[in-house]
Amino acid sequence: MSIKEKTIEKLESKIEDIENFISENGVGSKYLSKAERVQRDVNLGLAVTGFIGLAGLSAWAIMRSSD
């Protein structure tokens, strides 16, 4: 690995560390973490609703075809 590649990797890792620090402690970090939790909850709710709807539709189709 050349010096240039090592330098680039080192700089990228330092920038990533700084970005993580800012996202955890910077302005609006509380709002961002709250928004991430809300988004996660909405996604889980949609997934559960879709699964229940698909299961209900399947049950309805099975019952309808057996009649």
Contacts in CASP RR format, 6 or more apart in sequence:
PFRMAT RR
TARGET T0000
AUTHOR 0000-0000-0000
METHOD contacts of the structure
MODEL  1
MSIKEKTIEKLESKIEDIENFISENGVGSKYLSKAERVQRDVNLGLAVTG
FIGLAGLSAWAIMRSSD
22 29 0 8 1.000
23 29 0 8 1.000
23 32 0 8 1.000
END
